[in-house]
Structure formats: C-alpha cells, structure tokens
Amino acid sequence: MSRYEIRLGGQLDSRWSEWFEGLTLITDSDGCTTLTGPVIDQAALHGLIRRVNDLGVPLISVSILHDDAPASDATHLSREENRT
C-alpha cells in the first residue's frame, strides 16, 4: 500500500473526508485542498480520481509519498507535466 498526496483546486471542508475513503483532508491557505493517506492499489487511486471528477473540482496534482522521504521529495505528477 502506498501513501499519496492529491491536491485539488478549491476548498473542501472536513466532512468530505469520509467520501474520500478516510484520507486526511487539509484546506490550504492558497485556496486548494490537499488529501493525504494510504491508497491500497492503482484501482483505488483511479476511483479517488473519478470522485474528484464527479465533484467537478480541478485536480492539480497526484504525488506518491515515499515512507523514507519528506513530502517535499514526493514523486510528483501535475497536469502540466502530463501534457508532454
């Protein structure tokens, strides 16, 4: 199981945490929301991304968090990088 950080455009309050399968939900000062937590497999990750799409909230980035590295060293995939 891997840990992920998913950044969304817009602010969601904590009641959405259960809808996102218990991920930790943090509202950032820049107007974004960050979801973090374990995701069991790629199918579950795709399910989370579908939920973001269903909400109509912009998906900013998806990062896998490595257990032995700080969050700033996460493997990061943003929409801009995905276009190349």
C-alpha positions in Angstrom: 0.0 0.0 0.0 1.3 3.4 -0.9 0.7 6.9 0.5 -0.5 9.6 -1.8 -0.9 13.4 -1.7 -3.7 14.6 -4.0 -4.1 18.4 -4.5 -7.4 19.9 -5.6 -8.4 23.4 -6.7 -10.9 24.8 -4.3 -11.6 24.3 -0.6 -13.5 21.2 0.7 -14.3 21.0 4.4 -13.6 18.1 6.6 -17.0 16.4 6.1 -15.7 15.3 2.7 -13.0 13.1 4.3 -15.3 10.1 4.6 -16.4 10.4 1.0 -12.7 10.2 0.1 -12.3 6.9 2.0 -10.8 8.3 5.2 -8.0 10.3 3.6 -6.8 13.3 5.7 -8.2 16.5 4.2 -6.4 19.8 4.7 -7.6 23.2 3.4 -4.6 25.2 2.3 -4.2 28.9 2.6 -3.7 29.1 -1.2 -7.4 28.1 -1.8 -6.6 24.5 -2.5 -7.4 21.3 -0.7 -4.8 18.5 0.0 -5.8 14.9 0.5 -3.2 12.6 2.0 -3.2 9.0 3.1 -2.8 5.3 2.1 -4.3 4.0 -1.1 -4.5 0.3 -1.4 -3.8 -0.1 -5.1 -4.0 1.6 -8.5 -7.7 0.7 -8.9 -8.4 2.6 -5.7 -6.4 5.6 -6.8 -8.3 5.7 -10.1 -11.5 5.5 -8.0 -10.4 8.6 -6.0 -9.6 10.5 -9.2 -13.1 9.6 -10.5 -14.6 11.0 -7.3 -12.7 14.3 -7.9 -14.0 14.4 -11.4 -17.6 13.7 -10.2 -17.3 16.7 -7.8 -16.2 18.9 -10.7 -13.2 20.1 -8.6 -10.0 20.7 -10.6 -7.3 18.0 -10.0 -4.0 19.9 -9.6 -1.6 17.0 -8.8 -1.1 13.5 -7.6 2.1 12.6 -5.7 3.2 9.3 -4.2 4.8 9.9 -0.8 7.8 7.7 0.0 8.0 6.4 3.5 11.7 7.3 3.9 11.5 10.8 2.4 9.8 14.0 3.4 6.7 15.1 1.5 8.8 17.6 -0.5 10.7 14.7 -2.0 7.5 13.1 -3.3 7.3 11.7 -6.8 5.0 14.3 -8.4 2.8 14.3 -11.4 1.0 17.5 -12.2 -1.4 18.3 -15.1 1.3 20.4 -16.8 3.8 17.5 -16.7 1.2 15.1 -18.0 0.7 17.1 -21.2 4.2 16.4 -22.6 
